[in-house]
Amino acid sequence: MPDSISKSWFAVFNSPYDHGYLGEPSDLEIISELIDQGYMPKQIMDRNITCRIHENVIKGAYFSKLEKEPPFFEM
């Protein structure tokens, strides 16, 4: 199984347009995906120093997501 995965990535890197890959995702798209996966702002910014540029956006998106989610427990 790992061989098929590496071969598929190899094919995408060699001819990305043939495989429907139109380019690299922007920083904001990656940040959005990480927030959706449950990463906290500090974890996202610790992954890559360039994410510090978007610190306010990361925190704003994270807390906005928290407001929309139901509480973990009710009192």
Phi and psi restraints in degrees (value plus and minus 20) as a CYANA .aco file:
   2 PRO   PHI     -78.9   -38.9
   2 PRO   PSI     -51.0   -11.0
   3 ASP   PHI     -84.9   -44.9
   3 ASP   PSI     -60.2   -20.2
   4 SER   PHI     -87.2   -47.2
   4 SER   PSI     -54.9   -14.9
   5 ILE   PHI     -86.6   -46.6
   5 ILE   PSI     -66.9   -26.9
   6 SER   PHI     -86.4   -46.4
   6 SER   PSI     -55.5   -15.5
   7 LYS   PHI     -87.4   -47.4
   7 LYS   PSI     -57.9   -17.9
   8 SER   PHI     -87.0   -47.0
   8 SER   PSI     -61.4   -21.4
   9 TRP   PHI     -85.9   -45.9
   9 TRP   PSI     -56.0   -16.0
  10 PHE   PHI     -82.3   -42.3
  10 PHE   PSI     -62.0   -22.0
  11 ALA   PHI     -85.2   -45.2
  11 ALA   PSI     -61.0   -21.0
  12 VAL   PHI     -85.0   -45.0
  12 VAL   PSI     -61.5   -21.5
  13 PHE   PHI     -87.4   -47.4
  13 PHE   PSI     -52.5   -12.5
  14 ASN   PHI     -97.6   -57.6
  14 ASN   PSI     -55.4   -15.4
  15 SER   PHI    -164.1  -124.1
  15 SER   PSI      56.4    96.4
  16 PRO   PHI     -82.7   -42.7
  16 PRO   PSI     -56.0   -16.0
  17 TYR   PHI     -89.1   -49.1
  17 TYR   PSI     -49.0    -9.0
  18 ASP   PHI     -89.1   -49.1
  18 ASP   PSI     -41.1    -1.1
  19 HIS   PHI    -127.4   -87.4
  19 HIS   PSI      -6.6    33.4
  20 GLY   PHI      59.0    99.0
  20 GLY   PSI      -5.8    34.2
  21 TYR   PHI    -117.5   -77.5
  21 TYR   PSI      93.6   133.6
  22 LEU   PHI    -114.3   -74.3
  22 LEU   PSI     -21.3    18.7
  23 GLY   PHI     127.7   167.7
  23 GLY   PSI     158.6   198.6
  24 GLU   PHI     -96.6   -56.6
  24 GLU   PSI     122.9   162.9
  25 PRO   PHI     -88.9   -48.9
  25 PRO   PSI     128.2   168.2
  26 SER   PHI     -93.1   -53.1
  26 SER   PSI     147.3   187.3
  27 ASP   PHI     -76.6   -36.6
  27 ASP   PSI     -61.6   -21.6
  28 LEU   PHI     -87.5   -47.5
  28 LEU   PSI     -53.8   -13.8
  29 GLU   PHI     -87.0   -47.0
  29 GLU   PSI     -61.4   -21.4
  30 ILE   PHI     -84.9   -44.9
  30 ILE   PSI     -64.2   -24.2
  31 ILE   PHI     -80.9   -40.9
  31 ILE   PSI     -63.0   -23.0
  32 SER   PHI     -80.8   -40.8
  32 SER   PSI     -62.9   -22.9
  33 GLU   PHI     -84.1   -44.1
  33 GLU   PSI     -61.5   -21.5
  34 LEU   PHI     -84.4   -44.4
  34 LEU   PSI     -60.0   -20.0
  35 ILE   PHI     -84.6   -44.6
  35 ILE   PSI     -61.5   -21.5
  36 ASP   PHI     -83.8   -43.8
  36 ASP   PSI     -49.6    -9.6
  37 GLN   PHI    -100.2   -60.2
  37 GLN   PSI     -27.3    12.7
  38 GLY   PHI      82.0   122.0
  38 GLY   PSI      -9.7    30.3
  39 TYR   PHI     -90.6   -50.6
  39 TYR   PSI     126.9   166.9
  40 MET   PHI    -110.7   -70.7
  40 MET   PSI     138.7   178.7
  41 PRO   PHI     -73.0   -33.0
  41 PRO   PSI     -62.6   -22.6
  42 LYS   PHI     -83.6   -43.6
  42 LYS   PSI     -58.9   -18.9
  43 GLN   PHI     -85.2   -45.2
  43 GLN   PSI     -58.8   -18.8
  44 ILE   PHI     -87.0   -47.0
  44 ILE   PSI     -65.6   -25.6
  45 MET   PHI     -91.4   -51.4
  45 MET   PSI     -45.4    -5.4
  46 ASP   PHI     -95.2   -55.2
  46 ASP   PSI     -40.4    -0.4
  47 ARG   PHI     -88.0   -48.0
  47 ARG   PSI     -58.9   -18.9
  48 ASN   PHI    -172.4  -132.4
  48 ASN   PSI     113.6   153.6
  49 ILE   PHI     -84.9   -44.9
  49 ILE   PSI     -47.4    -7.4
  50 THR   PHI     -89.0   -49.0
  50 THR   PSI     -38.3     1.7
  51 CYS   PHI     -89.7   -49.7
  51 CYS   PSI     -38.9     1.1
  52 ARG   PHI     -82.9   -42.9
  52 ARG   PSI     -44.5    -4.5
  53 ILE   PHI     -81.0   -41.0
  53 ILE   PSI     -54.8   -14.8
  54 HIS   PHI    -121.5   -81.5
  54 HIS   PSI       7.8    47.8
  55 GLU   PHI     -75.8   -35.8
  55 GLU   PSI     -66.4   -26.4
  56 ASN   PHI     -85.8   -45.8
  56 ASN   PSI     -57.7   -17.7
  57 VAL   PHI     -86.5   -46.5
  57 VAL   PSI     -62.5   -22.5
  58 ILE   PHI     -81.0   -41.0
  58 ILE   PSI     -69.8   -29.8
  59 LYS   PHI     -85.0   -45.0
  59 LYS   PSI     -61.1   -21.1
  60 GLY   PHI     -82.9   -42.9
  60 GLY   PSI     -64.4   -24.4
  61 ALA   PHI     -87.2   -47.2
  61 ALA   PSI     -58.2   -18.2
  62 TYR   PHI     -84.6   -44.6
  62 TYR   PSI     -68.4   -28.4
  63 PHE   PHI     -90.8   -50.8
  63 PHE   PSI     -50.5   -10.5
  64 SER   PHI     -84.4   -44.4
  64 SER   PSI     -60.7   -20.7
  65 LYS   PHI     -84.4   -44.4
  65 LYS   PSI     -61.1   -21.1
  66 LEU   PHI     -82.9   -42.9
  66 LEU   PSI     -58.9   -18.9
  67 GLU   PHI     -84.2   -44.2
  67 GLU   PSI     -52.5   -12.5
  68 LYS   PHI     -99.7   -59.7
  68 LYS   PSI     -44.7    -4.7
  69 GLU   PHI     -98.5   -58.5
  69 GLU   PSI     127.6   167.6
  70 PRO   PHI     -88.4   -48.4
  70 PRO   PSI     133.2   173.2
  71 PRO   PHI     -83.9   -43.9
  71 PRO   PSI     131.6   171.6
  72 PHE   PHI     -84.8   -44.8
  72 PHE   PSI     -58.6   -18.6
  73 PHE   PHI    -167.7  -127.7
  73 PHE   PSI     135.5   175.5
  74 GLU   PHI    -131.5   -91.5
  74 GLU   PSI     128.0   168.0
